[in-house]
């Protein structure tokens, strides 16, 4: 498994390393995180303060799915990507930060399965 936080590769081979890496990421107020499984499946988490959302791509080239939060939530949030680019996404895509981190952990521990704890919507 590969884990990248803000463009920096992080060790995530053992359950202990995954836990430590996610705990460190949780101390950051904003980040772009990519987890990649040996199968090629990827999970992206974008965080800006209390706002966070996920994107799951089962195979390269697939549009994938994104997290679905409260569909009635109005507004958007800016996210700074690892390369410094700023993208804006709807708050309705957001789920709790802890729920996102738990989904990343589940993805890494399962070898790349789509986390079932998240409601997903096709991109």
Helices and strands as residue ranges (DSSP letters): E 2-5, E 8-10, H 15-26, E 30-36, E 42-48, E 51-57, E 65-67, E 76-80, E 86-90, G 91-93, H 97-110, E 120-122
